[in-house]
C-alpha cells in the first residue's frame, strides 16, 4: 500500500512486533505498517483512509460487505486517538490480514493500560472508545513493550 501523504509513511519493517499470541509480525507479513512522530487528529484521519483502502483492496473481487473495512478503520480511529490523547510522542500502527480477521496493533510510549469507561452509553461525550472497540472486534487487549505498550484488536474479516 502506498502512503496517502508524506506524513503517513508505510514501512515494510515491522520491527518484529510481538503479536497478542506471542508470535512476531515479520517484514514479510501480509499487512501494512505506519510510524508516526506524533498522533494528531489529521494523522488519525489519514490512518483511517489508508486502512479503509487497504481492507477494501483485500475484499476486491468478492461480494463481501465493505462495512467490515469501515468497522476496522473505526477501530483504528479509536486506538490511534487514544494513543494521541494518552501517550504523546511516537506511535506505530500495524494492520495485518490473517485468515478470518484483520489484526490491528497500535504501539505507543505509555505504560498505562487502557481502562474501559463504565458510564452508561450516551451520558458522556468522550471516553467510550474502548466500548466501541469491544463491539466492533472479536477480541482486544494490550501487552507491554520495551518502550510502552501495544493495544491490539482482531476485527472480523469475511472468508474469501
C-alpha positions as CSV (number, residue, x, y, z in Angstrom):
1,X,0.0,0.0,0.0
2,X,1.3,3.4,-0.9
3,X,1.4,6.2,1.7
4,X,-1.5,8.6,1.5
5,X,0.7,11.6,2.3
6,X,4.2,12.3,3.2
7,X,3.3,12.3,6.9
8,X,1.8,8.8,6.7
9,X,4.6,6.6,5.5
10,X,4.1,2.8,5.1
11,X,7.1,0.8,6.1
12,X,8.0,-2.8,5.4
13,X,9.9,-3.1,8.6
14,X,7.5,-4.4,11.3
15,X,10.3,-4.2,13.9
16,X,9.5,-7.8,14.8
17,X,6.5,-6.5,16.7
18,X,5.1,-9.0,19.1
19,X,1.5,-10.1,18.4
20,X,-1.0,-11.0,21.0
21,X,-0.4,-14.7,20.7
22,X,3.4,-14.2,21.3
23,X,4.4,-14.6,17.6
24,X,6.1,-11.8,15.8
25,X,5.0,-9.9,12.7
26,X,7.9,-10.2,10.3
27,X,8.5,-7.8,7.4
28,X,7.0,-10.4,5.1
29,X,3.7,-10.4,6.9
30,X,0.6,-9.8,4.8
31,X,-0.1,-6.3,6.2
32,X,0.8,-2.7,6.3
33,X,2.7,-0.7,8.9
34,X,3.0,3.0,9.6
35,X,5.1,5.0,12.0
36,X,4.3,8.5,13.4
37,X,6.4,11.1,15.2
38,X,3.2,12.1,17.0
39,X,-0.5,11.3,16.7
40,X,-2.7,14.3,15.7
41,X,-6.3,14.4,14.5
42,X,-5.0,14.8,10.9
43,X,-2.9,11.6,11.3
44,X,-5.9,9.7,12.7
45,X,-7.9,10.8,9.7
46,X,-5.1,9.7,7.3
47,X,-4.7,6.4,9.0
48,X,-8.5,5.8,8.7
49,X,-8.3,6.4,5.0
50,X,-5.3,4.3,4.5
51,X,-6.6,1.3,6.5
52,X,-10.0,1.6,4.7
53,X,-8.3,1.4,1.4
54,X,-6.1,-1.5,2.5
55,X,-9.0,-3.5,3.8
56,X,-11.2,-2.7,0.7
57,X,-8.3,-3.9,-1.5
58,X,-8.4,-7.2,0.4
59,X,-12.1,-7.5,-0.4
60,X,-11.8,-6.6,-4.0
61,X,-13.3,-9.0,-6.4
62,X,-15.6,-10.5,-3.7
63,X,-19.2,-9.9,-2.9
64,X,-18.4,-9.3,0.8
65,X,-19.9,-6.4,2.7
66,X,-17.5,-3.4,2.6
67,X,-18.8,-2.4,6.1
68,X,-16.2,-4.7,7.6
69,X,-13.4,-2.5,6.2
70,X,-15.2,0.6,7.6
71,X,-15.6,-1.1,11.0
72,X,-11.9,-2.0,11.1
73,X,-11.0,1.6,10.2
74,X,-13.2,2.8,13.1
75,X,-11.2,0.6,15.5
76,X,-8.0,2.1,14.1
77,X,-9.6,5.6,14.7
78,X,-10.2,4.8,18.4
79,X,-6.9,3.1,19.1
80,X,-5.0,5.9,17.4
81,X,-7.0,8.7,19.1
82,X,-6.3,7.0,22.4
83,X,-2.6,6.9,21.7
84,X,-2.6,10.5,20.8
85,X,-4.6,11.5,23.9
86,X,-2.8,9.4,26.5
87,X,0.7,8.9,25.1
88,X,2.1,12.0,23.4
89,X,5.0,11.1,21.2
90,X,5.9,8.5,18.6
91,X,3.4,5.7,17.8
92,X,3.2,2.8,15.3
93,X,0.2,1.2,13.6
94,X,0.2,-2.3,12.1
95,X,-2.7,-3.9,10.3
96,X,-2.2,-7.5,9.3
97,X,-4.5,-9.5,7.2
98,X,-4.9,-13.0,8.6
99,X,-7.5,-15.8,8.0
100,X,-10.8,-14.6,9.2
101,X,-9.7,-11.3,10.7
102,X,-7.6,-8.2,10.4
103,X,-5.3,-7.7,13.4
104,X,-4.8,-4.1,14.3
105,X,-1.9,-3.1,16.7
106,X,-1.1,0.4,17.9
107,X,2.2,0.9,19.7
108,X,2.7,4.0,21.9
109,X,5.0,5.2,24.6
110,X,2.7,5.0,27.6
111,X,2.9,2.1,30.0
112,X,-0.6,2.7,31.4
113,X,-3.1,0.0,30.4
114,X,-6.3,1.3,28.9
115,X,-9.3,1.1,31.2
116,X,-12.8,0.9,29.7
117,X,-15.2,3.6,31.0
118,X,-18.1,2.2,32.9
119,X,-20.5,5.1,32.3
120,X,-23.8,4.4,30.6
121,X,-23.7,4.9,26.8
122,X,-24.9,8.4,25.8
123,X,-24.1,10.0,29.1
124,X,-20.6,11.3,28.1
125,X,-19.2,13.0,25.1
126,X,-15.9,11.0,25.2
127,X,-14.3,8.0,26.9
128,X,-16.4,5.4,25.2
129,X,-13.9,4.3,22.6
130,X,-12.9,1.0,24.2
131,X,-16.5,0.0,24.4
132,X,-16.8,0.7,20.6
133,X,-13.6,-1.3,20.0
134,X,-15.1,-4.2,22.0
135,X,-18.3,-4.1,20.0
136,X,-16.6,-4.0,16.6
137,X,-13.8,-6.5,17.2
138,X,-13.8,-10.2,18.1
139,X,-11.4,-9.5,20.9
140,X,-8.9,-6.9,22.0
141,X,-6.2,-6.4,24.6
142,X,-2.9,-4.9,25.5
143,X,0.7,-6.0,26.2
144,X,3.8,-4.2,27.5
145,X,6.7,-3.4,25.1
146,X,10.2,-2.1,25.8
147,X,9.1,1.4,25.1
148,X,5.5,1.5,26.4
149,X,2.6,-0.8,25.3
150,X,0.7,-2.1,22.4
151,X,-3.1,-2.2,22.2
152,X,-4.5,-4.7,19.7
153,X,-7.8,-5.8,18.3
154,X,-8.9,-8.6,16.0
155,X,-11.6,-7.4,13.6
156,X,-13.7,-9.8,11.7
157,X,-12.9,-10.3,8.0
158,X,-15.1,-12.3,5.7
159,X,-13.6,-15.5,4.4
160,X,-12.6,-15.5,0.7
